[in-house]
Amino acid sequence: MDNPLLMLADHAATWRDRPLTEALERHARRALVDWFAALLAGCAHPPATLLARALPAGTPTGGAAICYVDGAPSDIRRAALLNGTASHTVEFDDIYRDAGYHPGCPTIAAALATAQARGADMQDLLRAIVAGYEVSCRIGVAVQPSHYRYWHTTGTVGTFGAAVAGAVLLGCDADRIGHAMATAATMAGGLQQAFRGAGMSKPLHAGHAAEAGALAALAAQAGVTGALDVLDGPVGFAAATSEDRGKWQKALAGLGESQAIAAMTFKNHGCCGHIFAGLDGLRELQRQAGFGADDVEAIHVGGYGPTKDICDRPDAATEQEARFSMQYCAAALLRLGGVRLAAFAPERLADPAIRALMPRVTVSLDPELADAYPQKRAARVTVRLKDGRALRHFQPTRKGDPDLPLSDAELSEKFLELAAPAVGDSTARQVLEGLWTGRGLPGPIALIPQ
């Protein structure tokens, strides 16, 4: 088939001045609202706070972007790196289900920094976001699911989203967008092992993707060229990071007819998305039968591959581990009524009532659900109660997925829940209104000292 990189670059270039339909603008604004919610909640946490001190802001040249972590005017790369890192820290950022990928944190971080530094308006920003999501999500589809065996898609594929969004905002034509993508490909990275244990690497994957993509866009604008067969070449990106050289026919189907940003998952729980179906199923059984945590003898979750491989963590101790532990999250759901930011506070991580319930939660691989992944993210949940009853539920999707979406009102509630503690309720509401209806770019936002 034709070169997929050139096809995607040609398509991305059309978004430099294409009018947004009302529906597509709404989808792009939903992504922006969701990203800012995750960003503001993550700004007070390491590793972004540590990076901000390690990389002090200098005097930006050619226009200033805003680093929301420390409020400093910054160059594009610093703002993209720190904002991208912060927006992936509390695990509330968006998901493109078919690619197993969080596009918002790298794509919007790079796009917003570039837009602010170059004096763009909201419509310019939204078009660039749509383009970045479209290209990167399709590349994710091409290399999945085998890519996810070793690679963290947000760190790898996210680099393309950042590069394309940045290049569109820099006014690059299709040729230079293609070279931005080609350069981004060879700077992409992010290993699975980096987040299967303790450590701060996972948010850095998103931040690095945002910065590397922004750099690739700036380089392309300046005339730096890349290898235009790097996506599907015999030793290119797909060949190196998946079982074959990419499912490009599948990935490019409907290009120009449908947009990935219209099919996003917005998280309804503050943990790994591979846990969601199990939590939703557990909540549904609780709704049906009315049991409480003290009534539970055992919980079993049958899930798809990553639910078992990544999220079966019976001994999770740290905040990072707990966000990827079905055992911890199921116990927290029953004890606290939800798995939101409060579930990962230090006192909750040490809560003996939650800890006592964790050994009662088990996880297994369900072959049928594994075969349907990544297009379907389902779970089979069984709860045995102390009175002898066995309750079973099949959860076919996750609350927040495109087929069970959060409404605009629910997304606004999520924003206020995450952002208000960071910036205050009044400021959070003003920011939210601007994201939904504003024509100018978001400006500086003062954080409440932690």
N, C-alpha and C positions, 0 to 999 in steps of 0.2 A: 504494500500500500504506500501512499505518499508519505513523505516525512512528517511524523506527528508533531514535531516541534514547530515546523513551519506552519502547519495547519492551525495549531493553537496560537501561535504568534499573530498570524493573520486575523484570527478571530478576536484576539485581545485588542488589537489596534482599533477595531471598530468601536470600542467602548470609550475612546478618547472624547468623542462628541455625540454619541448616540443618546437620544432622549430616553429617559427612564419612564416606563409606564407607571401609573399610580400603584399598581400591585407590586411591581418590582422594586420601586422606591420603598414601599412599606417593608418588604422583605429585607432590604439592605439596612433600613433604619432599625429593624428588629435585631439584626446582627450587631449593629453598633451599640444599641442599648445593652444587649447581653454582654458585649465585650467590656464596656465601661463598668458594668456591675462587677465582673470578675477582676478587672484592673484595680478599681478603687479598694476593693476588699483585700487585694494582695499587696498594695503599696507599702504597708507597714511591716511586711514580713521578709525575712531572708529567703532566698539569696539576693533579691533585688536591693534591699537596704544595704547589704554588705558591698555589693557591686557599686552602688552609688558613691560610697565612700572610697572605694578602691579606684574608681574612674571619675575623678572630679570634673565638673563641667568647665570647659574653657570658654573662650569668646567665639561664638558661632560665626562662621563666614557664609555669606550668601543666604541669610535668613535663618531664623531660630525656630526650632521645634520645642515642644514642651515635654520635659521629663516629669511625669506626674509623681514619680517616687520621691523626688526631693524638691520639686517645683522649679528646678533650675532651667533657664533657657539653654538648650543644648543643640549640638549638631544632629543631623538626621540619624547617623549611626548610633550615637549614644542613646538618644530618645527611643529608637526602635529596640535596641538591646534591652534597656531597663524596663520599658513599658511592656515589651513582649514577655519578659521574664515574670514581671509582677502579675500579668493577666493569666498566667498558667499556674499560679502558685496555690490557689485555694480550690482548684479542681471544679470550677463552676463554668468553664468556658464551653463554647458550642462544639458540636460534632457533626461531621458529614458521615452518616452511617455506612454508606456503601464503600467508603475508602478507609474507615476506621481512623479518622483524622480530625484534629481540632484546627480548622482553618483560621478562626478569628484571631488568635493570639499572635501568630506571625504576620498574617496578611494585614490586619487593621493596624497593628503597631507600626509597621513600615509605611503603610499608606498615610496614616494620620501625621506621622513625623514629616513625611515628604510634603504633604499638603500644607501643613503649617509653615514649613520653611520656605515654600514656594508661593505662598499667598493664594492658594486655591480656595474655592468655596465648597459648600456642602455638596452640591450636585457633582462637582469634579471628584470629590472624595468618594461619594457613593458609587459612581461609575467605576472608579478604580477598584473599589472593594469587590464589586460584582465580577470584574475581569479577573482579579486575583483568585477569588473563590472558584471561578469557572475553570480556569486552567489547572490550578493545583488539585482540585477535587477530581478532575478527569485523569490526571497523572496518577493520583492515588488509586483510582479504580484499575488502572492499567497494571499496577504492580501488586495489588492485593489479591488474595489474602497472604500469599507466601512471604511478602515483604515484612510482615509483622512478626515473623518468627525471630528475626534478629534486630530489626530496625524499628525505631520509634518514628512513626509516620509524620508526626507534627514537626520533628526536627529535620526530617529529610524533605518530604513533599512540601512542607511549609515554606521552605526556601524559595520554591517557585512562586507560591502565592505572593510572597513579599516582593520578589523581583518584578513580577508582572504588574502588580499594583503600583509600585514605585515608578516603573518605566512609563506606564500610562500617564501618571501625573507629571512626569518630566517631559511629556510631549513626544516620546519616542515613536517612530513609525514601526511598521511591522518588522522590518529588517533589524532594527536595534532592539526591539522587544525580544526577538529571537535570540540575539546575542546575549541579552540579559539573562534569559532562561538558560542558555548554554553555559554561561559562567556560573550561574547559581547551581547547576547540576554538580559541578565538580567541587563545590564548597558545602554541599549538603551533608549532614551527619546527625547522629543520635542513636545510641545503642540501647537495646532492650535491657541489658544487664545493668545499665546505669540507674534504673529505677525499680529493680526487683528487690532491692534491699534499702538500707538507710542511705542518707545522703541528699544533696540538694541539686543533683544533676538534671532532673526532669524539667523543672521550669527553665533551666538554662538552655535546654534544647529549643524551646520556643523563642527565647530571646536571641539565641545565636541565629536561628533561621530568619528572624526579622532583620537582624543586622546584616547578615550575609546577603540576603535578598536585596536589601537597600543598597549595599555596596555594589552588587551586580548591576542594579539599575543605573546607579551613578556612573559606573564604569562604561556601560553600554552607551549612555548619553555622550560620554567623552570620546567614544570611538573604539573602545576596547572590544575585540571580537572573541568569539568562542567557537567551539566545534559544534556545528549545527546538526550533526548526527549523534549527539551525545545521549539522547533519550533512548533510541532504539538500536544503536550500533552494537556490533558484536561484543565489545567490552565497555559498553556505555552504562548509563544509570540503571535501566531495567534489567539488563543482563547481570549486573553486579549485585543487585539488591532483591531479585526475585527469581523464581524458578525458570523463567523463560525471558524473552526479550520484550515482554509487555503484551497485555491484551488490548492492543490499540484499537481494533475494530469495535470492541465493546466500549472502550473508554470514550471514543469519539462519536458514538452513535447519538444522533439528535443535536449535534453541535450547532448552535445558533437557533435552535427551536425551543429548548428548555434550559433553565439555569439552575445550577447547583444551589445557589443561595436561597432558592424557593423551597428547598427540601432539607432544611437544617433541623437538627435536634438541639433543643435548648434544655440544659440540665435542670432537673427538678430535685436532685440530691447533690450534696457536696462531696462526692467521692468518685471513684473510677466508674465510667459508664458501663463497664462490663458487669457491675453489681446491680444496676438499676432494675432489670427485669425481676431479679430475685426479691428486691425490696418491694417493688410494686405488687408482686404476687403475695408476699407476706402481708402487706397492708390490706390487700383485698380479702384474704382469709380472715384477718382480724376483724374487718368490717362485717363480714358475713356471720362469724361465729361469736364475736364479742369477747374474745379471751384477752388476758393480760400477760405480761412477762412472767409472772409467778405461776401461771397455769401451764407453762410450756415444759414438756419433757424433752423434746428434741425437734430440731428443724433440719430438713435436708433440701438442698438446692441442686437440681440437675441443670447444667448450663452448657453453653458452647465452649469452644477451645479456650479463649482467654479468661473466661469466668473461672475455669479450673486452673489453668496454668499460671495466671497472674494474681488472681484474687482469692485463692484458697490459702489463707494465712492465719492459721489458728493461734499463733503466738505473737501477733502484731503488737508492738510496744510503742513505737514512735508515731508521731502525727502522720508522717509520710506512709509508714506501713499500714496504719489504721485506715487511711483513705483507700487502700488497695486490699482490704481484708473483708471478705463476705462475713466472716465470723464477727468482727467488731461492728460492722455497719448494721447487720441484722439485730445484734444485741442492743445497739444504740437506738435503732428504730423502735424497738419494743419498750425500752426503758424511758426514752426521751420523747417519743412521739414523732420523731423526724431525724433526718441526717443532714443537718445544716451546719453552719459555722460553729455553733455552740457545741456540737458533738465532738469537736476535736480540740477543745480547750484542755489545758493540762489536767484540770481536776476531773474532767470526764474520762480522759485516757487512763487515769488511775482509779476510776470509780469501781469499787468492789462489786457492786450490783451488775454492772456491765460485764466485768471480767468473769463473774460467776456464770453468766449465761453463754459466753463465747464457746466453751467446750461442748455445748449441746448443738452447735451448728456444724454441719458437714456439707461438703461440696463434691460433686462428681461430674464427669463428662457424660453428656447425653448425646449419643452418636447422631440421632436424628436432628437435634438442634445444631450440632457441630457442622453437619452437612449444609444447613441452611444459612450459616454465617458466611459473609458479613451482611448480606442483604436483610436478614432477619436476626433480631437480638432477643431471644425468648428464654424462658426459664420454666421449669416444673418445680413447684414448691410443695413439700409435704411437711405438715406440722403434726406431731404427736403430742396430745395433751395428757396431763397427769390423771385425768378422769377416764383415760382409755380411748378417747376418740382420735381418729386419724383423719386429718383434713388435707385435701389435695386440690391444687389449682394449677392450671396451665396459663401462664402469662405470655401472650403471643407477641407483645411489643412493649415499649417503655413509655411512660408518661413523658411527654416532651418530644417524642419522635414525630416525624411528619404525619403519620397516620393517627396520632393521638397528641396533637400539639398543645403547647401552652398558648393561651389566648394573649392578646396584647395586654389585657388587664393583669393576667397572671405574671407576664413578663415584667410589667411595671412593679408589681408587688415584690418580685424577686430582686429587682434593681434596688428598691428602697430598703429591703432587708439587708442587702449586702453593702450598699453604699452609705446609708445613713450613719452607721457606727463610725465610718471612716471620715465623713465630711460634715456630719450634722444633718438633721432632717430637712431643714429649710433649704440648705444648699443642694442636697440630693434631689429634692423636688424641682428646683430650678434647672439643674443639669438635665434631669429626665425630660422636662418639657422641651428644652432646647434640642435634645437628641431626637425627640419625636417630630418636632415641627420647625426647628430652626433652619435658617438658610445660610448662616455663617458657621464657621468651624468652632468646635468646642475650644474654650480658652483655658487659662490656668484655673486650678481647683485647689483650694487650701485644705490640707489634711488636718484633722484633729491630732495634736501630739499624743502619741501612745505612751 
